[in-house]
């Protein structure tokens, strides 16, 4: 199983000395996906400027084993932005940058209201796009690209297009021109009746935040006669798995998409007698491929500008996680004994592709852009995740 220095990517990651003078701003740099993007950019020779709410973020990041090769360089900068929704919050951070990758947005299914999701998601993107626009228009900036981490949840709308299994007339083949238009109303109704659907609110907030970016571009373009800000792109991944490079203090603090993997691996799910709930439609993508797609979009604004890119590779529900672990560790009785059985093989297709009787969200456009036939397979993603768990928390992974 690959260690961070052995990770492969669907893009060229050769170090280029000419990149050192180019500063790439990553908002929310301490996040699961953002830290992978930062690592990839550092390997390619860029200077990375991150934002977070904590002054300790760069020290903590450089203490991680994956980042230690860069600890003695000055290519990791940091700005504290304590409130991302405040207009002008990013003005100083965007000054002089070559590109921006915006990932800061709550992915916390423990939030209890729609507005707790919406306000930081929408306000954050409005604030930073405004700062980037003003930097280019008024301050002589030359920001070439702005890449927003969105979500597949901003695209899929099962209420507007119910699958056949839920009484619909067809199983929709979603594409980048689709939008989740129903999620906000569903989430707000669930909040009113006391059955709050946090994942639905999250998906609706991602759609609203992405629309806010495109609306800003449209309005500014009409006002100025042309768009003078950076080329804007959105990346819309499914459920992201794969080994972290910025580790939390304990497994309980893993992000929302990795915690279910840990709970299956650790035996917690078997002890509780149930699999974790499925996240959305259980579409999957590896974090290394998501990071690579962001970097590709940043480096190719002439191609990616104005575009959305689905980032998925098939369907893999929690049952698939359990089945994969049992298969890969069949020779370790202690592991097999603690993995919940569930209903083996249920809910996914061979090789974790797209089931023939369900909606699809194929990343054909992203495959073409990166000149690949597919992204990393689910078994590789889960296998690398588990091996990373074992290295990070050996005493908890017996």
Secondary structure by P-SEA (a helix, b strand, c coil): cccccccccccccccccccccbbbbbcccccaaaaaaaaaaaaaccbbbbbccccaaaaaaaaccccccccccccbbbbbbcccccccccccccccccbbbbccccccccccccccccaaaaaaaaaaaaaaaaaaccccccccbbbbbcccccccccccccccccccccccccccccccccaaaaaaaaaaaccccaaaaaaaaaaaaaaaaaaaaaaaaaaaccccccbbbbbbbccccccccccccccccccccaaaaaaaaacccccccccccccccbbbbbaaaaaaaaaaaaacccccccbbbbbbcccccaaaaaaaaaaaacccaaaaaaccccccccccccccccccccccccaaaaaaaacccccccaaaaaaaaaaaaaaacccccc
